[in-house]
Amino acid sequence: MTEENRDNGRYNSANEAWSKNWLVPVLLLMLRQWSSYGYELMEKMSTFGLAAMNPGTFYRTLRQMEKDGMVSSSWDTSEGGPARRVYSITDAGEAYLNYWAQSLNQYQRMMDTFFHIYTGQPTPREKHTEGEKGSGVNREE
């Protein structure tokens, strides 16, 4: 195996792990906006930059989310063709999604601080402190 292939393999497995970690909150976010069929949800995952995944893994995750009470499903027989399962978010799913959003907000603040320090820019906290120092009535006329 060449160095390039090993690096690509690491990237692919890292990307796959990242996608699996984000699968549940992204599904809940989509279901918060509209109830949908599994296949439609899987197609829309790419909107979030998530890698294509094995359909078996995807549907197992949906079924586990249903067992955990985060989503509910019902059979849609209204259209011609075979019945399809329609998924909807539950109150427990909303609570989990809210928890994720709050956690991501905190994580984003930490990342912002990290990159401000990394790039040598003042952090938002430092900017606020500097603003208070410079707000004196020391004006030259």
N, C-alpha and C positions, 0 to 999 in steps of 0.2 A: 504494500500500500504506500502510495506516495505521500509526502508531507501535505500536499494540497488536499488530497482525498481525506486524510485524517482530520484536517482542519474543517473541511466541509461536513464530515461526519459529526464532529463535535458541535458544529453550528446547528445541524439538522436536529440532533438529539436535544440540544438546549432549546431550540425553537419549539420542538414538540412538547417538551416539559412546560415551557412557558404557556403554550396554547392550552394544555390540560389544566393548568392552574387558573386560567382565565375563563375556561369554558362555562362554569356554573354562573358566575356573575354576569357574563355577557348574555347568556341565554335568559337569565332573569330580567335583564335590562330590555332585551327585545320583547319578551313576553309582557313586560309592563306596558309596552306601547301597543301591542296587538297580540291576540291569541293566534296561534299558527300551527301548521303541520310540521312534523319533524324535518321532512325533506327541505321545506322552505327555510326553516331555521338554519339548517346545515349550510345551505347555499349562501345565506346572508352573513355567515361567520367571517367571510373574507373581508367584509366591510370594516371589521375591527382589526384587520391585519393578522388574523389567526390563520395558522397553516391548515391546509386541508387535512382532515383526519379520517381514520378508518370509520366507516359508518357504524360498524358494530360497537366501537368505543363510544361514539356519539349517542347512539340509542340506549346503550347501557347506562350512560350518565343521565339521560332524561328519565329513564325508569327509576334510577336511584333517587333522583331529585323528587320524583313522585312518592316513592316510599318514605322519604324524609319529610314529606309534607310541603315542599317548596313550590311544587306545581301540581295541577290536577289535569286530568285528560278525559276526554269523552270521544265517542265515535261519531264521526260525521258521515251520514249516509245520504245527504241531500243531493249530491252531485252524482251523475252517472259514473259507473265504475265501482271499484272496490271501496269499502268503507275506509276512512282514514282517521287517525287519531289526531285530535286537536288539543294542543296544550295551552294552559292558562296559568298565570302566576297566582299564588295563594297569599293570604295574609302573612304566613310564615316566610314565604319567598320574598315578600316586600320587606319584612324585618331584616332578613339576611342581606338583601340588596342595600338597605340603608346602612347596615353595619359595614359592608364593604366600602360604600361611598365615603363614610366617615373615616375609615382606616386609610383609604386612598388619599383623602384630603390631607391627613396628617403626614402621610408618606411623601406627598408632593411638596409640602412645606419643608420637610427634611432634605429632599432632593434639591429644592431651590437653594436652600442654605448651603448645601454641599457645593453646588456649582458656582454660587457666588464666591465662596471662599476659594475654590479651585481656580477660578478665572481672575481672582484678585479684585472683584467688585465688592462693594460694601453689601452686607446682608440687609434685608428689610429692617431688621431690628436696629442695626447700626445707622441706617439712614434716618430712622425715626429719632434716635438719640442725637444725631448731628443736627437734625431739624430743630430740636428743642434747644440745643446750645446756641444755634444761630438765630434764635427768635428774640434776642434782646432788643432793647429800645435804643441801641447804639447807632443812630442814623447820622450820617454826615449830610449837611445841607450846604 
